[in-house]
């Protein structure tokens, strides 16, 4: 299994580290328009790999070096500075995706390759990558709200003092400020959230739910304020998605993928079954009227972003 990472800044390096530690990849090539940075990352990661799984990690100076890649991860582009939203990156990063995708497609096997997009604003970049690559929608996948859902599950796990593994709860829509928490379909073990609260005598009132939503929406801003950027969470999310594809796991992940065509074309995160061919099936979870309205609003924001750059 050969993978390529395009853009080896903070996020690309974290993804490379997390992917290397899965042991599922035998070859990893790194490309960055800053060749010095890519070579330094490959050196450092190569040294780290000698303590774990055998992975051949090299920097490539042209897109020819990504030939033979089964999966291409795009982590290039401007990141948010303190106070910036993901949508603020729209024009800058649309140019980055428009630069990268044709070069990638000229060097990969279009019949098999999967593209994983991490660049923000994520959903719009997935739409652009889908359009430019002409790949089937299911093979252009954004990590979407995998990370937001992980943040939600982590907060709930601490609140209930229970393992995150026992919590199924999704953040849906935009990987951004308009995402919604799908409380209606959340479960703990096999119990609905309400039933779990009743049996454990823990209350989760509307005010607490609002606070949790606020914390999920603000997690990236808080991390950027404290650390300058976010990387560990997205590194782990990308490696998890990669693992799911490589092992054809058919797990349900809240990834972003395109549906519809023309003016109806839209990418957003919904629970989707993911396997070796990318997105296999998209699921429609139960939603309250407020959640459905929030999801529609989120879709409009994404679509407006796309219309600005299309
Ligand atoms: P960074 O500035 O540390 O690294 C970006 C890298 O991209 C740089 O090394 C730069 O040289 C390279 N690059 C820029 N344009 C390029 C091009 N045309 N071709 C090849 N390489 C190019 O930024 P970062 O913190 O690593 O963030 C990268 C992206 O990931 C940003 O858009 C950020 O918003 C996004 N991000 C996404 C998530 C998510 O959940 N999806 C989480 C965190 C960050």
Boltz pocket constraint, residues with backbone or C-beta under 6 A from the ligand:
constraints:
  - pocket:
      binder: B
      contacts: [[A, 6], [A, 7], [A, 8], [A, 9], [A, 10], [A, 11], [A, 12], [A, 31], [A, 32], [A, 33], [A, 34], [A, 37], [A, 75], [A, 76], [A, 77], [A, 78], [A, 79], [A, 80], [A, 89], [A, 93], [A, 95], [A, 96], [A, 99], [A, 100], [A, 117], [A, 118], [A, 119], [A, 120], [A, 121], [A, 122], [A, 143], [A, 144], [A, 147], [A, 175], [A, 229], [A, 230], [A, 231], [A, 234]]
      max_distance: 6.0
